[in-house]
Amino acid sequence: MALAIVIGIGSSVLLYVWNGLRSVSPSSPIEVTISSGMRAKSVAELLEQKGLIRNAFLFSGWLKLKGEGSRFQAGVYELTPGMTRDEIVAKLNAGDIIAEATIRFTIPEGFTVEQTASRLADAGLVDKAKFLDVAAKPELWSGSIWTSELSKDINLRYPLEGYLFPDTYEMKRDSTEAEIINRMLAELDRKLDQLPEEWQLTLEERGMTVHQLLTIASLIEREVVVDEERPIVSSVIHNRLGLGMPLQIDATIQYLLDKQKEKLLTADLKVESPYNTYLQQGLPPGPIAAPSYKSIEAALYPDETDYVYYVTKKDGTNSHLFAVTFKQHQKNIQLSEKNEKK
């Protein structure tokens, strides 16, 4: 008798859960607005209120079990009753919002925070001063788990330099400066999640932080055009750091000068700055630009080489000549100069 009661209760619970999690009956699309910073529990309650799910409590529990709910994007969505749980989650994660209510913008790889602010302001999407102000206030950042370990180094020009992931974005038309910044930060987390599963262990084994990873990736981004060379240049950076050699990366000089010069002068290499990798040993205080996924990957997984020097070929290919010894490097420089004169 007792066993029958237990079985009956168990069956009732299973039926309750099954019924609460199954899709509702199909009908016409419904417009749903997900606000910025909205928690998964509130999203579930809204979906139940709109008749898109049957039970917010069970849906919230399912999200927690699946590790979902933290990547939902703000915006106006068109959701259809009858969609499965996975379909709803995929749409909210992707930020697949209604096109008429959206803005679309592209931030190129290698852009700085300053360039990003200017591009968005020129497009009429943000107030540049407000954007830069938000980018300097940690209390307004909620898009990435990695900003919490940002260096407190007062020498950083922009705290979020290198953290605003370069990509094409689609967001709701009236997005605030903070919402745009947090969307870009969230995209960085998404891209880091796409790295091999053991990436954090690899980072730890290398004795690096995410901040240092993004710093190296930004150097690669600004130095390299040819994708195949990214892990090779990464190896040069890692090798020089390991040997205690100054990095002597021209891109850091361009960054501290705050303008792109076709040719750096000897005087430029002597400018006092924590970003001057000719004068300072080790990495600069932080990233000098927003690195691409390929540069981040290369920074974490450099090729195994003994190279400690490289110079551009100057033959129109945007590629480099690499060397192990200074003598080889001098020969490569001569070849590069010869190519330039052709």
C-alpha positions, 0 to 999 in steps of 0.5 A: 500500500505504502509503495503504491502511494510513493509510486503514485506521488512520484508519477504525479511529480513527473507528470507535473514537471513534464506538463510544466516544461512542455511547449504551449500550443502553437498560435500567432507570434508575440512581441516580448521585450527583454530589458538590459540586466534582466535576470533569468527568473524575471525572463521566465516570469515574463515568458509565462505571463505572455503565454510562451511557457507553462511554468516559470518556476520549472523553466527557471530551474531548467535554465539553471540546470543547463547553465543558461540564462546569463547570456540573454540579450536585451531587445524586442523579440518576436516569439511564437507559442509552441517554440521549444525551450531550446529554441527560445533560449537560442533566440535570446542568446543570439539576440535575434531581435525584431529588425525594425526596432534595431540598430546595426553597427560594425566595430573592426578588429584592432579598433581602440576604445577611442576609435569605437566611441568615435565610430558609434558617435559618428553614426549617431548611436552614442554620445562620445563623451558619455560612452567614454565615461561609461567605459571608465566606470567599473560599476556600470559594467555587467557584460563580462565576468573577466572585467572583475580582474582588470588591472588597477594599474593607474597607467591604463589609458582606458580600462576597457581597452581590448575588452570591447570585442570587435564584431557586427552587432544588432541591438535595440534602437534606443540602446544606451551607451552602457547597454552597448558596452555591456553587449560588447563585453558579453560578446568577449565572454562568448568568444572566450567560451569558444576556445578549447575546453582547457583554455583556462588551464592552459592560461594558468600553466603559462602563468597568465591572466586574461588581462595579459592574454588580451594584451598579447592578443592586441599586440598580435592584432596590431602587428599582423595582417596575415592570419598564418603569422599570428601564432608565429609572432605570438611565439616571438612575444612569448620567447622575448618575455621568457628571455627578459628581452624588451618586446620592442613592438612598434604598435605600442609606440603608435598607440602611445603617440595616439596617431598612426605614423607611416614611419617611426622616428628614433625620437618616437622610440624614446618617448617616456611611457609605460606603453613604450616597449622599447624602454620598458621590459615586459608587457605594456599595462594593458591591451592597445586595441581590440583583438580578434578571436584569431589573435586571442587564440594565437596569444594562448597557443603560440607556435613552438619556435626559437624566433626572437626577431621579425621584420616586415618584408615590405614586398606588398604581401604584408608578411614578415621575415623571422630570425633566431639570431641578431645576425640573421635579423640584420640580414632580414632588415637588409632584404626588407630595405631592398624590397622597399626600393624595388 
